[in-house]
Amino acid sequence: MKQMIDEGAQLLRKLDARSIPVYAALWYDDPEKLAWKLVIVTSAASNPGPLEAYLQVQTAMNGLGLGISLDDVMVISPSSRRFEELKRSMEGATSGAFLHPKDPSHGAAFDDAYVYRWLEKQARPIV
């Protein structure tokens, strides 16, 4: 899991460098997929759909030598129903805990999630 967390942080730094707005980012143990997914919430997935956002993530991944692949990533819009469901799930998982890690490069760990950033009005670079 540590490698996944480190590689997720590396990818987020690259997305920040490319000025792709990321409002929330977390590893989430998706019960539907029975796998951990790096969830990236970005307005780039809003119009016309997530395809362009996936292409941006794939481009950012190129050359990083990551062990994770695009199959490990789920890109969703902050205005999507899927994100609303994820917010409800996270609220339950954390028992209402405040989801803003003190240091975004370290994140906050829960039983079924590792949160890098949560509901940022604007993307904050990971240092």
Summary of the structure (lengths in Angstrom):
residues: 127
radius of gyration: 13.3
end to end distance: 20.0
largest distance: 38.8
contacts: 362
relative contact order: 0.23
helix: 37%
strand: 20%
